Amino acid sequence: MAQNIMDSKLSKSEEQEIYDSLVRSRIQMLMHFPFFGILCLSLKLIQEYGVPTAATDGNSFFYNPNFIKSLSESERNWIVVHEVLHPALKHIWRKGERNHNLWNQACDYAIHDIMVQFTEGTSYNDRDKLKMPKGCLYSKEFKDMSAEQIYEELEKNPKMRLLGNGQNGEGDVIDDHSMWGSQGTQNNSQAKQVDWEGKLISAAKSAEGKCAGNVPGFLQRLIGKITKPQKDWRVLLAEFVQPTIDDYSFNPPDRRFQDSDFMLPDFNDTSESVENIEFWIDTSGSMQDREISVCYSELVGAINQFNGNLSGRLCFFDFHAYGPYEFEGIDDVLKIKPEGGGGTSFNVIFDDIGKRQTKDDIAGIVILTDGYASWPNEKAANGIPVLWIINNENQKPPWGLHTTINI
């Protein structure tokens, strides 16, 4: 964004005043837009004169105090939300081989569409708290589009670039994205993206509890993609795990599923719980960020399908085993960061389990993988039921239950 920002340093008292104004912006967002406000608390405020306007690396909100000083209160609130949406939407780690400048534009267009739509659907008193600064990138042509979709449109049609709410309908990127390409920002990108998915879900839950409609529609759909599983985990787990439930019977089985590959007990409309399941997620080099995110979505969805009554351990593997990490609910799962990135070995799973297993310690093993490794001998499972979740149709394990998920 073209801004005449002075490079001169402000006095200590002025700097403190600018910092306090950003804190007030967060408080206002918590009061008027709880979803945005909760997310904003995830970034540490850091003053940085070397940044032309504002920036984020996914951990901190960097700001030039001169730029913040030039904004009205409602514009300052807009910038605070704008910055946190970049990591929340994983823009920082999704560029791939795309052109840097076009990707920057696409990300700002996507964020401003979300914010404009959301503020237009709120009361006047709330809407007045968020105002897009002049010269931002915005076009109704990109309504409900992701950054990737917008990028494709910008590539095809140069006339759609740099459109906004500035003079003569022009705009530019409002903040500095130069930190996104640094090694420090990109290190452990898988873990960082999973962490932000967890923050999105937590913020949505908290905001919905405060007031219905406090989560923007686009983000509701995004969160739904994160948490909605492809599989019916009640069916999958019932085949090889006897859940701890009240008033059920495996004899006779539930007739609704008598022709299914999996047999369900008759639950008689009672609550169920499944314990001591170990989920192993493949984090080898062949598993991309999206594939690992889908694995997390399946686990989160499984917990939801059991109404939170599914607990166990989450582990990761490449050529080494990582974990186990205990979980008793979704919040626990989303705090666990993936580890790995090397070659693939299924044997490390069973070697690790064999070292720490006690009698009846593990009810079942669920392995989420692309299947590109040598299959272990069935004896390695030591009698523990194993369910393989494969993300393609090409690989089929020679033993155990298995099913596929789509990427």
N, C-alpha and C positions, 0 to 999 in steps of 0.2 A: 504494500500500500504506500502510495506517495505521501509522506508526512514530513513536514518541516520541524523535525525534532532537534532541539538544541543539544549539543554534546556536553555543555557545561554541567558540572555537578551541582546538585542542590545542597542546601544546608542540611545538617543532621536533623534539625527539627522538621524541615520540609519532607525529608526522606521518611521520617517516622509518620508524618501525616499521610503520605502516600500509602505506606504500608497499612496504616489503620483503615484507610479508605477501602483497600482490597479486602480486609477482614470484614468490614461492614457490608461489602458486596456479597460475601459468602453468607453472612447472616440474613441479608435480604432474600437471597435465593432459598435459604432454608425455610424462611417464612412464607414466601410466595410461590416458589417452585421447588418443593422438597427434593424431587428427583435430581434436579441439577445441583441443588445445594449440597446434598449428601455426596455426590460425585466430586464436587469441587474440593472437599476436604481431603481428598486423596493426594493432592499435589502440594508440595512444600513451596511456600512463597520465597523467592530469592531475587533480590535486587541485582540487576546486571546492566550497567551502562553500555556494555558492548553489544547488547541486543537492540536493534533499531526500534522495535515496538514491544512485542512479547513473543515468548517461545515456550516450548515444552519438550522434554526428552522422555516423557512418560512417568517421570518421578517427581519433577519439580515444575513450578510455574515461574519462569524467568521474565522479568519485566524491566523496562526502562522507565524510571520514575518520571522523566520528562513526558513520555508518551502517555502514561496513565494520568498525569496532571492535565493533559490537554483534553481529556474526555469528560463528558458530563457523567452524572451518577448512573443513569440508565445505560449509557454506552460502556461505561466501565463494567457494569454487571454483564453486559453482552460479551465482552472480551474474556471475562473470568469463565463464563460457561463455554465459550468457543474453544479455549485452550484445553479444557478437560475432556471435551468431546473427541479430540484427536486421538488420545490413547484409548478412550472408552470404545471408540469405533475401530481401533487398531490400525488407523491410518499410518502410523509411524512404521509399522512392520509389514504392510501389505503392498508396498510399491513394486517389488520385484524388479523386473528389467524395464519398467516404464520410464518414459521421459520425466525427468525431475520436475521441470517447470509445469508441464501439463498435469502431472499428478498433484502438485501443490494446488493448482486451480481447482481440480476436480474435488479435492477434499474440502476446500472452503465452500464451494458451491453446495456440496452435500450437507455440510453442517448448517449453513444458513437456511437451507430449505427446511430442515428439521425445526430450527428455532422459529422461523417465521410461521410455519404451520401451527406450531404449538402455541405461540403467543396469540395468534389470531383466534384461537379457540378458548381463550381465557377471559376473565372479566376485565373491564377497563382498568380497575385499580391494580390488578396484577400485570396486565399488558404494559402499563406505563413504566414498569420497573425494568423492562428490557427493550433497548432501542439499538438497532443496527447502526454503527457509525457510518458516516458518509464515505463512499468510495469502496465499499465491500463488494465482493463478488456475489451476485445473486441473479437468478433468472427463473421465472415460473416454468420455463421449458424443462427444467430438471426436477420437477416435482416428483417425490417418492422414488428417486433414483439413487443407487449406491454410487460411491466414488468411482468404482470400476466402470459402471454403465456411463457415467458422465464423462469419464476419460475417453471412452470409445467415441462418444459424440463429439468431443473436442478435437479428437484426431481427424474425424471425417469432415468436420465443418469448422474451419478456422474462424469464421465470422462469429461463432458462438463463444469465442474466448474473450476473457476480460470484459464481460458484461456485468454491470452492477448498478448501485444506487448513487453513483457519483455524478459529476457534471457530464452532461451529454450521454447519460446512461452507461458510463464506463466504471470499471472497478479493477481491483487488483487484490492479490493475496494480502490479508490483513496482518499476518504475523510472520515470524521468521521460522522456516522449516529446516534450516541448515544443520541443526543438531541431529536430525533423523538419520542421516547417513553415517554418523560416527560409530566406531567400533563399540564404544561403551554403551550406546543406545541400542545397538543391534545384538549385543551379547545376550544369551539366554532369552532370545525372542519368544520361544515357545512358552516358557514359564511366564513371561510378562503378559502375553496375550491371554493365557488362562487366568492369570491374576485379575486382569481387567474384566474378563467375562464374569468372574465372581463378584467384582465390585458393581457391575451393571445389575446383576440379579439381586444383590443385597439392597442396592439403592432403590430398585423397583419395588421390592417387597416393603421397604420402609415407607416409601412415598405413597403407595397404595393404601397403607394403613392410616396415613394422615388424611388423605382426601382422594376420592375416586377421580380418575382422569388426570393424575399428576405425572403420568408417564407418557411421553409423546408416542403417537401411533406407530411411527417408523421404528422406534426403539422397542415398543411392545412386540412387534413382529420379529425384530432381531433377537430379543430375549427368548421369544418362543422357539426360534430355531436352535438356540443354545440348549434349551432345557427339554425340548420335545424329543423323545427317543424314537427310533425306528422300530424297535422290537417291543413285544408284549413280554415283559420280564416275569410276570406272574406265571406265564406258561413255560418260559424257558427254565426258570429256577425250580419249578415244581417237579420237573422230571427227575432231578437228582438230589434235591434237598427237601427234607420234611420240615416245613416251617413250624415254628412254635406258635400254635394257635389254639383257640378254644373251640370246642364243639365242631370238630371236623372228622371226616372219615375218608380213608382211601378205598373203602369197600362198601358200596360200589363206587367207582370213579364218577366224576361229573360227566353225564351223558352228552353234554353239549360239545365235548371234545373227544368223543370216543373214536372218531376217525382221524384225529390229529396225530402228528408224529410225537407229540408230547402228551402226557397224561396228567390231568389236574385232579386233585382231590375235591370232594364236595365240601365247599367252605361254609355252606349254610349261612351266608351273609355275615360272617364274623370277621373280626380284624385278624391280620396275620403279621408275623414278624419273621424275618430271616436273619440269622446271625452267623458270624464266623465264616463269611465268604471272603476269599481273596481275589481281588481284581488285579490283573497284571496287564499293563499297557505297554505296548511295543514303542520304544522311543529311539529305535535305531535310525541310522542315517537315511534309510529308505522311506521312513514315515515323515511326511510333511506336516506343517503346522495345522492345516485344515484337518488332516486325518486324525491327529492327536486330539483336536478339539471335538471331533465327532465321538471319539472314545469317551471323553469327559461327558458329553451330552448324553450318551447312553447310560453312564453310571448315575448321573443326576436324575435322568428320567426313571431309571429303575427304582431309586429311592422314593421318588414321587409316587410311582405306581404302588408301592407298598406303604403309602401314607407316612413316609419317614421311618418306618419300622424295618429298615434294612441296615445292618451294620457289619463291619468287618475291617479289612485292611486293603489299602491301595498300594501297589508296588509298580515299579517300572523296570524295564530290562532292555539292554542291547546285547553286548557281549559280557555285561556284568549285571548283577541284580542290585536294585536300589529300593530301600525300604526295609521292612514294612511300615506303613503309616496308618495308624488306627483312625477310623472314622465312625461316627454314630449318626451322621446326618449330612445334608447338602453343604451346610456352612463349613464343616470339617473338610469335605472333599475339595471345595474351592480354595481352601488355604494351602493345599498340597501342591507343590510345584513339580512339574515333570523333570526328570533327570535322564541323561543319556546322550545319544548321538553317534555312537560307534557302529560296529558290526552287530550281527544278530545271532543269538544262540538261545534256543528253547531250553537247553539243558540247565542253564544257570537258574531258571525258575525252580526246577525240581531239586537241584542241588541246594539252593538256599532254603527251600521248605524243609528238606530232609535234615538240615543242620539244626533247625529250631522246632520241628514238629514234636508235639506230645500227643498221646492218644486222644482222639476226638477233638483235636485242637482246630482242625480245618474242616468245615462242612463241604466245601466245594471250591474249585478253582475256575475262574473265568479269565480267559486269555484273549485280549483284543489286539489283533495284529494283521499285517498284510500277508503273513504266511511265507515270506521269502527267507527260509532257512531250512536246515535239515531237521526233519521231524524226529523227536526223541522216541525211544522205545516206550511202549505203554507201561512197562514195569516201573518206569521212573516215577509215575504218579503214586505208587505205593498204595493203590486201592482208593485213592481220593477221586471222586467224580470230577471230570474236566469238561468244560464247555468252551469250545473255540469260537470266537467271533471274528470272521475273516472279512476284510473290506473289499474283496474282489471275488470273481467267479472262477479264477484260474487255479487257486490253491485250495486243496481239500485235505484235511488231516486224515491219516489212516486209522485213527481210533478216537474215541471220545465223541461226544455230541458236537455238532457244529452248525452254524448258520452264518448268513452273510449280511452285511450292512452296506449301504450305498454311500459313496463319497461324492 
